[in-house]
Amino acid sequence: MERRIIDFLCKAKMAAYAGKGSEVSASRPNSHDLHYEEGNLKYIDTYLGGEQFAGEEALWMDNVPFWSMNYTGRVIGEGFSGDFLKEALLLVPEEYPFRGPFAYENGEYRYQCHVNGDLEWFNGQEEILRNNEIIYECIFHGGRIK
């Protein structure tokens, strides 16, 4: 994908959930929705749940969808920190702008992310470990829409 789209996707991710952006009106009963727009590009992240969740991020150009990513995850251990997850997601790498970096640590927490593929077609998994015990997991997949 062109550099402009990757830059936009990274900015959108940092402004929305990871950046503690404001939610907009729910698109479905009890959904959490975050939007970001810049020129003719639009990003929408909508998810359901909290400790166990599922959602989708999508991109539009001139109101035509062209990329999406679905994700589902859950907290599986004690001491999960949503703030640590957001801290890691703020470090979204431009080379793989899906979730967070391949590895990030802060104190007793470690975030790790594994990705197969590229923006056209991909899947991956992220985990958070606390004191070397997995306490959170999330899988994701997506790609270009035609």
N, CA, C and O atoms as a DFTB+ gen file, in Angstrom:
584 C
 N C O
     1  1       0.850      -1.188       0.000
     2  2       0.000       0.000       0.000
     3  2       0.883       1.233       0.000
     4  3       2.022       1.206       0.466
     5  1       0.349       2.280      -0.516
     6  2       1.142       3.492      -0.608
     7  2       1.438       4.086       0.770
     8  3       0.685       3.880       1.722
     9  1       2.518       4.807       0.858
    10  2       3.004       5.397       2.099
    11  2       1.925       6.232       2.794
    12  3       1.810       6.186       4.019
    13  1       1.134       6.991       2.034
    14  2       0.092       7.845       2.610
    15  2      -0.917       7.028       3.421
    16  3      -1.363       7.461       4.483
    17  1      -1.269       5.860       2.920
    18  2      -2.239       5.003       3.613
    19  2      -1.627       4.453       4.895
    20  3      -2.285       4.440       5.935
    21  1      -0.394       4.004       4.838
    22  2       0.274       3.466       6.022
    23  2       0.420       4.550       7.090
    24  3       0.160       4.301       8.268
    25  1       0.831       5.742       6.684
    26  2       0.948       6.855       7.635
    27  2      -0.407       7.156       8.278
    28  3      -0.497       7.361       9.488
    29  1      -1.453       7.180       7.460
    30  2      -2.798       7.452       7.974
    31  2      -3.214       6.365       8.966
    32  3      -3.719       6.679      10.044
    33  1      -3.011       5.102       8.620
    34  2      -3.401       4.000       9.498
    35  2      -2.684       4.099      10.842
    36  3      -3.309       3.923      11.887
    37  1      -1.389       4.376      10.827
    38  2      -0.643       4.512      12.081
    39  2      -1.165       5.681      12.909
    40  3      -1.342       5.544      14.120
    41  1      -1.414       6.821      12.284
    42  2      -1.952       7.987      13.013
    43  2      -3.322       7.675      13.600
    44  3      -3.618       8.039      14.738
    45  1      -4.153       7.001      12.816
    46  2      -5.500       6.670      13.277
    47  2      -5.448       5.756      14.496
    48  3      -6.168       5.976      15.470
    49  1      -4.605       4.739      14.444
    50  2      -4.489       3.813      15.569
    51  2      -4.017       4.542      16.833
    52  3      -4.505       4.274      17.931
    53  1      -3.069       5.460      16.665
    54  2      -2.544       6.196      17.817
    55  2      -3.559       7.204      18.358
    56  3      -3.510       7.550      19.538
    57  1      -4.468       7.676      17.523
    58  2      -5.468       8.651      17.961
    59  2      -6.712       7.991      18.544
    60  3      -7.436       8.618      19.317
    61  1      -6.970       6.743      18.187
    62  2      -8.213       6.081      18.598
    63  2      -8.020       5.323      19.915
    64  3      -7.785       5.948      20.948
    65  1      -8.113       4.012      19.899
    66  2      -8.067       3.218      21.121
    67  2      -6.764       3.411      21.899
    68  3      -6.791       3.721      23.090
    69  1      -5.631       3.230      21.231
    70  2      -4.343       3.322      21.923
    71  2      -4.129       4.698      22.533
    72  3      -3.549       4.823      23.612
    73  1      -4.598       5.730      21.839
    74  2      -4.443       7.101      22.319
    75  2      -5.560       7.554      23.239
    76  3      -5.693       8.740      23.543
    77  1      -6.369       6.586      23.683
    78  2      -7.496       6.869      24.578
    79  2      -8.442       7.903      23.962
    80  3      -8.939       8.800      24.644
    81  1      -8.679       7.752      22.640
    82  2      -9.587       8.641      21.926
    83  2     -11.016       8.511      22.410
    84  3     -11.386       7.506      23.017
    85  1     -11.800       9.506      22.148
    86  2     -13.201       9.518      22.568
    87  2     -14.036       8.602      21.688
    88  3     -13.881       8.570      20.467
    89  1     -14.913       7.866      22.328
    90  2     -15.832       7.024      21.580
    91  2     -16.922       7.888      20.964
    92  3     -17.287       8.935      21.498
    93  1     -17.430       7.425      19.831
    94  2     -18.560       8.081      19.176
    95  2     -19.798       7.230      19.449
    96  3     -19.707       6.200      20.116
    97  1     -20.944       7.651      18.942
    98  2     -22.185       6.894      19.147
    99  2     -22.011       5.459      18.674
   100  3     -21.407       5.199      17.634
   101  1     -22.550       4.538      19.454
   102  2     -22.430       3.114      19.148
   103  2     -23.159       2.780      17.848
   104  3     -24.298       3.196      17.636
   105  1     -22.490       2.029      16.991
   106  2     -23.097       1.613      15.727
   107  2     -23.994       0.393      15.910
   108  3     -24.859       0.122      15.077
   109  1     -23.785      -0.345      17.008
   110  2     -24.585      -1.521      17.357
   111  2     -24.839      -1.472      18.855
   112  3     -24.108      -0.783      19.567
   113  1     -25.848      -2.178      19.362
   114  2     -26.099      -2.141      20.806
   115  2     -24.845      -2.503      21.602
   116  3     -24.251      -3.562      21.397
   117  1     -24.459      -1.625      22.498
   118  2     -23.336      -1.815      23.417
   119  2     -21.978      -1.963      22.738
   120  3     -21.059      -2.522      23.337
   121  1     -21.826      -1.486      21.527
   122  2     -20.502      -1.522      20.885
   123  2     -19.710      -0.288      21.296
   124  3     -20.267       0.723      21.723
   125  1     -18.411      -0.401      21.156
   126  2     -17.489       0.713      21.386
   127  2     -16.966       1.122      20.019
   128  3     -16.392       0.298      19.306
   129  1     -17.153       2.372      19.645
   130  2     -16.786       2.842      18.316
   131  2     -15.859       4.044      18.408
   132  3     -16.111       4.988      19.158
   133  1     -14.785       3.993      17.633
   134  2     -13.830       5.099      17.565
   135  2     -13.590       5.421      16.091
   136  3     -13.412       4.522      15.269
   137  1     -13.587       6.700      15.771
   138  2     -13.404       7.153      14.384
   139  2     -12.218       8.101      14.298
   140  3     -11.874       8.792      15.257
   141  1     -11.607       8.111      13.122
   142  2     -10.552       9.070      12.817
   143  2     -10.656       9.364      11.325
   144  3     -10.780       8.447      10.514
   145  1     -10.605      10.645      10.964
   146  2     -10.681      11.036       9.563
   147  2      -9.619      12.064       9.233
   148  3      -9.232      12.880      10.069
   149  1      -9.160      12.006       7.999
   150  2      -8.178      12.959       7.505
   151  2      -8.370      13.040       5.990
   152  3      -8.105      12.074       5.274
   153  1      -8.827      14.182       5.512
   154  2      -9.095      14.331       4.086
   155  2     -10.150      13.344       3.627
   156  3     -11.234      13.284       4.208
   157  1      -9.850      12.571       2.595
   158  2     -10.825      11.604       2.069
   159  2     -10.660      10.214       2.686
   160  3     -11.289       9.260       2.229
   161  1      -9.813      10.088       3.729
   162  2      -9.593       8.808       4.392
   163  2     -10.350       8.747       5.714
   164  3     -10.421       9.727       6.456
   165  1     -10.913       7.576       5.989
   166  2     -11.678       7.366       7.220
   167  2     -11.266       6.032       7.835
   168  3     -11.075       5.040       7.131
   169  1     -11.132       6.026       9.163
   170  2     -10.799       4.831       9.944
   171  2     -11.897       4.646      10.974
   172  3     -12.282       5.596      11.655
   173  1     -12.397       3.439      11.091
   174  2     -13.390       3.124      12.128
   175  2     -12.945       1.846      12.821
   176  3     -12.640       0.841      12.177
   177  1     -12.916       1.906      14.142
   178  2     -12.647       0.742      14.984
   179  2     -13.910       0.535      15.801
   180  3     -14.349       1.443      16.507
   181  1     -14.493      -0.644      15.713
   182  2     -15.671      -0.955      16.514
   183  2     -15.473      -2.326      17.156
   184  3     -15.083      -3.283      16.488
   185  1     -15.746      -2.410      18.468
   186  2     -15.561      -3.686      19.143
   187  2     -16.655      -3.907      20.183
   188  3     -17.326      -2.975      20.626
   189  1     -16.805      -5.157      20.548
   190  2     -17.787      -5.593      21.542
   191  2     -17.038      -6.260      22.682
   192  3     -16.045      -6.953      22.462
   193  1     -17.517      -6.049      23.900
   194  2     -16.935      -6.716      25.045
   195  2     -15.829      -5.918      25.700
   196  3     -15.570      -4.765      25.355
   197  1     -15.184      -6.566      26.657
   198  2     -14.113      -5.943      27.425
   199  2     -13.026      -6.957      27.719
   200  3     -12.025      -7.017      27.005
   201  1     -13.211      -7.758      28.767
   202  2     -12.205      -8.773      29.101
   203  2     -12.153      -9.877      28.054
   204  3     -11.110     -10.505      27.872
   205  1     -13.245     -10.119      27.376
   206  2     -13.309     -10.975      26.190
   207  2     -13.961     -10.103      25.131
   208  3     -15.047      -9.567      25.350
   209  1     -13.310      -9.959      23.991
   210  2     -13.776      -8.967      23.022
   211  2     -13.568      -9.442      21.598
   212  3     -12.798     -10.365      21.332
   213  1     -14.271      -8.790      20.694
   214  2     -14.098      -9.009      19.258
   215  2     -14.370      -7.682      18.578
   216  3     -15.221      -6.909      19.017
   217  1     -13.636      -7.422      17.496
   218  2     -13.843      -6.154      16.818
   219  2     -13.283      -6.136      15.415
   220  3     -12.763      -7.128      14.903
   221  1     -13.412      -4.963      14.816
   222  2     -12.914      -4.761      13.468
   223  2     -12.433      -3.336      13.298
   224  3     -13.088      -2.390      13.736
   225  1     -11.287      -3.190      12.660
   226  2     -10.796      -1.895      12.209
   227  2     -10.937      -1.904      10.694
   228  3     -10.690      -2.922      10.048
   229  1     -11.335      -0.765      10.127
   230  2     -11.483      -0.700       8.672
   231  2     -11.099       0.682       8.169
   232  3     -11.162       1.674       8.894
   233  1     -10.697       0.712       6.897
   234  2     -10.323       1.955       6.231
   235  2     -11.221       2.176       5.014
   236  3     -11.583       1.241       4.300
   237  1     -11.568       3.451       4.805
   238  2     -12.340       3.870       3.646
   239  2     -11.598       4.997       2.936
   240  3     -10.933       5.813       3.574
   241  1     -11.715       5.035       1.625
   242  2     -11.246       6.164       0.834
   243  2     -12.455       6.633       0.018
   244  3     -13.051       5.855      -0.727
   245  1     -12.809       7.908       0.169
   246  2     -14.004       8.446      -0.489
   247  2     -15.226       7.585      -0.186
   248  3     -16.052       7.328      -1.062
   249  1     -15.330       7.143       1.070
   250  2     -16.431       6.322       1.574
   251  2     -16.545       4.947       0.931
   252  3     -17.610       4.332       0.983
   253  1     -15.474       4.456       0.329
   254  2     -15.424       3.109      -0.229
   255  2     -14.449       2.297       0.624
   256  3     -13.275       2.657       0.713
   257  1     -14.911       1.198       1.260
   258  2     -14.005       0.409       2.098
   259  2     -12.945      -0.282       1.246
   260  3     -13.243      -0.800       0.170
   261  1     -11.677      -0.285       1.745
   262  2     -10.621      -0.940       0.983
   263  2      -9.682      -1.787       1.831
   264  3      -8.811      -2.461       1.279
   265  1      -9.828      -1.776       3.159
   266  2      -8.958      -2.581       4.021
   267  2      -9.673      -2.821       5.344
   268  3     -10.392      -1.952       5.837
   269  1      -9.470      -4.015       5.920
   270  2     -10.031      -4.271       7.251
   271  2      -9.182      -5.288       7.998
   272  3      -8.415      -6.050       7.410
   273  1      -9.350      -5.270       9.313
   274  2      -8.692      -6.218      10.193
   275  2      -9.692      -6.610      11.277
   276  3     -10.250      -5.750      11.958
   277  1      -9.912      -7.911      11.431
   278  2     -10.741      -8.426      12.514
   279  2      -9.835      -8.915      13.630
   280  3      -8.722      -9.380      13.383
   281  1     -10.320      -8.806      14.861
   282  2      -9.523      -9.254      15.999
   283  2     -10.444      -9.778      17.092
   284  3     -11.592      -9.351      17.216
   285  1      -9.922     -10.705      17.877
   286  2     -10.635     -11.208      19.050
   287  2      -9.598     -11.566      20.108
   288  3      -8.529     -12.092      19.798
   289  1      -9.928     -11.274      21.352
   290  2      -8.960     -11.518      22.412
   291  2      -9.622     -11.689      23.758
   292  3     -10.840     -11.583      23.907
   293  1      -8.771     -11.960      24.736
   294  2      -9.285     -12.173      26.095
   295  2      -8.175     -12.032      27.125
   296  3      -6.997     -12.249      26.844
   297  1      -8.592     -11.665      28.312
   298  2      -7.709     -11.646      29.477
   299  2      -7.776     -13.039      30.083
   300  3      -8.863     -13.554      30.346
   301  1      -6.612     -13.651      30.307
   302  2      -6.586     -15.026      30.814
   303  2      -5.807     -15.172      32.120
   304  3      -5.631     -16.284      32.618
   305  1      -5.342     -14.053      32.675
   306  2      -4.574     -14.135      33.911
   307  2      -4.762     -12.897      34.767
   308  3      -5.387     -11.923      34.349
   309  1      -4.218     -12.950      35.956
   310  2      -4.331     -11.856      36.918
   311  2      -3.383     -10.707      36.576
   312  3      -2.287     -10.920      36.058
   313  1      -3.824      -9.496      36.875
   314  2      -2.959      -8.331      36.773
   315  2      -2.892      -7.691      35.401
   316  3      -1.959      -6.937      35.122
   317  1      -3.864      -7.974      34.529
   318  2      -3.865      -7.347      33.207
   319  2      -3.959      -5.828      33.356
   320  3      -4.692      -5.322      34.205
   321  1      -3.206      -5.107      32.515
   322  2      -3.225      -3.648      32.521
   323  2      -3.604      -3.138      31.131
   324  3      -2.825      -3.244      30.184
   325  1      -4.808      -2.586      31.024
   326  2      -5.227      -1.972      29.771
   327  2      -4.335      -0.814      29.389
   328  3      -4.112      -0.557      28.206
   329  1      -3.823      -0.111      30.389
   330  2      -2.914       1.005      30.105
   331  2      -1.615       0.506      29.474
   332  3      -1.069       1.156      28.583
   333  1      -1.116      -0.650      29.935
   334  2       0.098      -1.200      29.324
   335  2      -0.177      -1.617      27.883
   336  3       0.651      -1.378      27.005
   337  1      -1.331      -2.238      27.629
   338  2      -1.677      -2.618      26.258
   339  2      -1.704      -1.381      25.362
   340  3      -1.132      -1.396      24.272
   341  1      -2.355      -0.322      25.806
   342  2      -2.422       0.907      25.006
   343  2      -1.031       1.507      24.801
   344  3      -0.732       2.038      23.732
   345  1      -0.190       1.420      25.818
   346  2       1.188       1.912      25.715
   347  2       1.929       1.165      24.601
   348  3       2.648       1.774      23.808
   349  1       1.748      -0.148      24.549
   350  2       2.397      -0.956      23.504
   351  2       1.797      -0.640      22.133
   352  3       2.532      -0.524      21.152
   353  1       0.475      -0.501      22.055
   354  2      -0.177      -0.242      20.768
   355  2       0.178       1.129      20.207
   356  3       0.104       1.336      18.995
   357  1       0.558       2.062      21.063
   358  2       1.012       3.374      20.576
   359  2       2.310       3.264      19.777
   360  3       2.669       4.183      19.041
   361  1       3.008       2.145      19.921
   362  2       4.284       1.929      19.239
   363  2       4.093       1.149      17.934
   364  3       5.006       0.454      17.485
   365  1       2.925       1.262      17.335
   366  2       2.608       0.543      16.098
   367  2       3.698       0.785      15.052
   368  3       3.976       1.933      14.707
   369  1       4.317      -0.284      14.547
   370  2       5.399      -0.104      13.570
   371  2       4.848       0.124      12.159
   372  3       3.883      -0.520      11.746
   373  1       5.468       1.036      11.440
   374  2       5.032       1.332      10.074
   375  2       5.205       0.119       9.155
   376  3       4.429      -0.045       8.214
   377  1       6.196      -0.725       9.403
   378  2       6.433      -1.902       8.565
   379  2       5.312      -2.936       8.703
   380  3       5.008      -3.655       7.751
   381  1       4.705      -3.010       9.877
   382  2       3.625      -3.952      10.179
   383  2       2.571      -3.231      11.018
   384  3       2.477      -3.468      12.222
   385  1       1.783      -2.360      10.403
   386  2       0.858      -1.513      11.175
   387  2      -0.457      -2.208      11.544
   388  3      -1.540      -1.728      11.209
   389  1      -0.346      -3.328      12.229
   390  2      -1.536      -4.087      12.609
   391  2      -1.901      -3.846      14.066
   392  3      -2.998      -3.375      14.366
   393  1      -0.995      -4.164      14.959
   394  2      -1.219      -3.962      16.391
   395  2      -0.004      -3.211      16.931
   396  3       0.232      -2.064      16.551
   397  1       0.773      -3.851      17.820
   398  2       1.932      -3.182      18.402
   399  2       3.239      -3.694      17.822
   400  3       3.237      -4.390      16.807
   401  1       4.362      -3.354      18.463
   402  2       5.678      -3.794      17.977
   403  2       5.865      -5.293      18.220
   404  3       5.063      -5.920      18.912
   405  1       6.923      -5.858      17.649
   406  2       7.185      -7.285      17.863
   407  2       7.444      -7.584      19.331
   408  3       7.083      -8.655      19.820
   409  1       8.072      -6.638      20.043
   410  2       8.339      -6.831      21.468
   411  2       8.440      -5.477      22.156
   412  3       8.968      -4.512      21.604
   413  1       7.914      -5.434      23.384
   414  2       7.982      -4.217      24.195
   415  2       7.877      -4.641      25.651
   416  3       7.071      -5.504      25.998
   417  1       8.698      -4.029      26.502
   418  2       8.674      -4.345      27.929
   419  2       8.624      -3.071      28.749
   420  3       9.194      -2.047      28.374
   421  1       7.935      -3.153      29.870
   422  2       7.908      -2.075      30.842
   423  2       7.608      -2.701      32.201
   424  3       6.505      -3.195      32.437
   425  1       8.587      -2.677      33.082
   426  2       8.413      -3.260      34.408
   427  2       8.168      -4.755      34.320
   428  3       8.922      -5.477      33.668
   429  1       7.115      -5.217      34.975
   430  2       6.811      -6.648      35.006
   431  2       6.049      -7.129      33.773
   432  3       5.736      -8.314      33.663
   433  1       5.749      -6.223      32.851
   434  2       4.950      -6.567      31.666
   435  2       5.803      -6.673      30.412
   436  3       6.757      -5.920      30.215
   437  1       5.427      -7.640      29.563
   438  2       6.053      -7.805      28.255
   439  2       4.943      -8.017      27.221
   440  3       4.058      -8.852      27.404
   441  1       5.007      -7.253      26.145
   442  2       4.097      -7.383      25.015
   443  2       4.879      -8.032      23.882
   444  3       6.026      -7.667      23.624
   445  1       4.262      -8.990      23.209
   446  2       4.895      -9.579      22.032
   447  2       3.848      -9.820      20.960
   448  3       2.701     -10.161      21.249
   449  1       4.274      -9.633      19.701
   450  2       3.367      -9.730      18.565
   451  2       4.060     -10.494      17.441
   452  3       5.227     -10.250      17.135
   453  1       3.333     -11.411      16.838
   454  2       3.841     -12.207      15.723
   455  2       2.898     -11.998      14.538
   456  3       1.678     -12.052      14.697
   457  1       3.462     -11.760      13.348
   458  2       2.664     -11.469      12.161
   459  2       3.136     -12.318      10.988
   460  3       4.335     -12.518      10.790
   461  1       2.176     -12.814      10.218
   462  2       2.448     -13.490       8.952
   463  2       1.779     -12.688       7.848
   464  3       0.601     -12.349       7.965
   465  1       2.498     -12.379       6.785
   466  2       1.917     -11.679       5.659
   467  2       2.212     -10.196       5.674
   468  3       3.111      -9.725       6.370
   469  1       1.431      -9.469       4.888
   470  2       1.577      -8.022       4.783
   471  2       0.195      -7.382       4.724
   472  3      -0.808      -8.073       4.902
   473  1       0.125      -6.094       4.480
   474  2      -1.153      -5.385       4.505
   475  2      -2.181      -5.949       3.523
   476  3      -3.384      -5.797       3.737
   477  1      -1.732      -6.584       2.473
   478  2      -2.656      -7.157       1.491
   479  2      -3.416      -8.359       2.056
   480  3      -4.587      -8.563       1.736
   481  1      -2.732      -9.172       2.916
   482  2      -3.324     -10.400       3.463
   483  2      -2.452     -10.834       4.635
   484  3      -1.270     -11.118       4.437
   485  1      -2.986     -10.895       5.831
   486  2      -2.150     -11.166       7.004
   487  2      -2.945     -11.844       8.108
   488  3      -4.176     -11.869       8.092
   489  1      -2.205     -12.396       9.071
   490  2      -2.772     -12.884      10.331
   491  2      -1.685     -12.778      11.373
   492  3      -0.500     -12.709      11.050
   493  1      -2.095     -12.767      12.617
   494  2      -1.110     -12.658      13.677
   495  2      -1.704     -12.876      15.051
   496  3      -2.898     -13.132      15.206
   497  1      -0.844     -12.770      16.036
   498  2      -1.244     -12.957      17.424
   499  2      -0.398     -12.063      18.301
   500  3       0.796     -11.884      18.061
   501  1      -1.026     -11.502      19.320
   502  2      -0.291     -10.731      20.317
   503  2      -0.576     -11.308      21.690
   504  3      -1.627     -11.903      21.930
   505  1       0.386     -11.119      22.590
   506  2       0.251     -11.598      23.964
   507  2       0.853     -10.572      24.899
   508  3       1.744      -9.807      24.531
   509  1       0.342     -10.579      26.120
   510  2       0.979      -9.827      27.203
   511  2       1.327     -10.831      28.289
   512  3       0.504     -11.646      28.707
   513  1       2.565     -10.743      28.725
   514  2       3.031     -11.574      29.826
   515  2       3.293     -10.677      31.026
   516  3       3.793      -9.561      30.888
   517  1       2.954     -11.172      32.180
   518  2       3.278     -10.488      33.440
   519  2       4.125     -11.453      34.244
   520  3       3.689     -12.553      34.583
   521  1       5.331     -11.030      34.541
   522  2       6.275     -11.903      35.248
   523  2       6.378     -13.269      34.552
   524  3       6.351     -14.317      35.198
   525  1       6.497     -13.226      33.220
   526  2       6.675     -14.410      32.362
   527  2       5.461     -15.339      32.289
   528  3       5.592     -16.469      31.818
   529  1       4.299     -14.900      32.736
   530  2       3.071     -15.687      32.619
   531  2       2.139     -14.964      31.646
   532  3       1.906     -13.764      31.788
   533  1       1.601     -15.691      30.654
   534  2       0.686     -15.085      29.682
   535  2      -0.626     -14.738      30.392
   536  3      -1.268     -15.599      30.994
   537  1      -1.009     -13.462      30.311
   538  2      -2.237     -13.011      30.973
   539  2      -3.252     -12.430      29.975
   540  3      -4.377     -12.101      30.351
   541  1      -2.849     -12.305      28.709
   542  2      -3.720     -11.730      27.687
   543  2      -3.307     -12.292      26.341
   544  3      -2.121     -12.481      26.073
   545  1      -4.305     -12.560      25.485
   546  2      -4.011     -13.012      24.131
   547  2      -5.032     -12.436      23.166
   548  3      -6.193     -12.228      23.517
   549  1      -4.581     -12.182      21.941
   550  2      -5.449     -11.634      20.908
   551  2      -4.955     -12.156      19.557
   552  3      -3.756     -12.148      19.280
   553  1      -5.894     -12.609      18.721
   554  2      -5.563     -12.997      17.362
   555  2      -6.215     -12.010      16.396
   556  3      -7.258     -11.429      16.695
   557  1      -5.589     -11.830      15.242
   558  2      -6.103     -10.863      14.273
   559  2      -5.787     -11.328      12.857
   560  3      -4.845     -12.088      12.632
   561  1      -6.575     -10.868      11.925
   562  2      -6.354     -11.195      10.522
   563  2      -7.055     -10.140       9.658
   564  3      -7.959      -9.442      10.118
   565  1      -6.622     -10.041       8.407
   566  2      -7.297      -9.107       7.515
   567  2      -6.527      -8.890       6.241
   568  3      -5.653      -9.673       5.869
   569  1      -6.878      -7.797       5.578
   570  2      -6.213      -7.440       4.336
   571  2      -7.050      -6.504       3.494
   572  3      -8.032      -5.923       3.957
   573  1      -6.642      -6.376       2.260
   574  2      -7.302      -5.475       1.314
   575  2      -8.691      -6.008       0.956
   576  3      -8.906      -7.215       0.851
   577  1      -9.606      -5.090       0.776
   578  2     -10.964      -5.406       0.331
   579  2     -11.088      -4.961      -1.118
   580  3     -10.695      -3.846      -1.462
   581  1     -11.627      -5.816      -1.959
   582  2     -11.835      -5.475      -3.368
   583  2     -13.265      -5.733      -3.764
   584  3     -13.637      -5.507      -4.916
